[in-house]
Amino acid sequence: MGQRVLITGASGFIGRNCLRPFVERGYEVYAVGSSRGGDDEPGIHWHQADLLDHGQLADVVEAAQADTLLHLAWIVKPGEAYTSLENFSWVTSSMELVQQFVRHGGQRVVVAGTCYEYDQTYGWCHEQRTPTIPDTTYGVCKNALRQLLTAYCRAAGVSFTWPRIFFLYGPYEHPNRLVSSVIRSLLNGETARCSHGRQLRDYLYVEDLADALVALCESEVQNEINIGSGEPMALAQIVTRIGELMERPDLIGLGALPSRPNDVPLVAADTTRQRELLGWSPIRNLDTALCRTIRCWHAQQQECFSGGRIA
């Protein structure tokens, strides 16, 4: 029998992009989501469950009997995730998930962290040198879970790594995130209202992230590791390019919105450990990735207009 991986958040933005790469690597995938992300297909077994319900959580872990856990599930709704009290529930549930996984013989634990754990005023974020002084409830809870899991997995004798994920874009992203909201506005013939766009951010295409997470699950890398492009770009450059690719540069409204009061000028991943320990770097360029994302949103809009479903 080949290796089994249990992926939580499998119907979400990151999770659904990870399924096929794992199957292609020979894994039996047990995909868990709060909603069913698709029908069972060769190599993928779907489970719909509320992981905040410890009874449903235990049933899923027992059914999977997985060797590897990739835990992606969390509250992620824009405008709510950073301050929601539900973050604390996810700390408790995530600890229970990992403990159940270990009790059932699991050996490799990979749990998604975030760049919001860092003191982002430092700009370039390094795993050992940049302080973890998060300024959001989301970042505080993620960082606390990392500390708990580091201690637990060490005591339990299982392999553990914590990928700190930076900024993402791509198919199936929440419609209110930057790249997706700009694309949707232009598809509707509306002005994409943005801030000045001078902020530099480390954006990574989600399919590149999926490749990195597969590589990380198969590696022996331990503890925290940044996953990013290592090449920050001005937000204005990204949204302007979307306008050019969609032939509607006139609808890019830079400066139409104020920037957030705590918006720092630069947030980027120091990817030294990523390159040296994981031996991985992203392969897709901006234009290729943006074009794929635009096509995805266009297809969803066409389905909506034809009565196929509500996007």
Secondary structure, 3 states (H helix, E strand, C coil): CCCEEEEECCCCHHHHHHHHHHHHCCCEEEEEECCCCCCCECCEEEEECCCCCHHHHHHHHHHHCCCEEEECCCCCCCCCCCCCCHHHHHHHHHHHHHHHHHHCCCCEEEECEEHHHCCHHHCEECCCCCCCCCCCHHHHHHHHHHHHHHHHHHHHCCEEEEEEECEEECCCCCCCCHHHHHHHHHHCCCCEECCCCCCEECEEEHHHHHHHHHHHHHCCCCEEEEECCCCCEEHHHHHHHHHHHCCCHHHEECCCCCCCCCCCCEEEECCHHHHHHHCCCCCCCHHHHHHHHHHHHHHHHHHHHCCCCCC
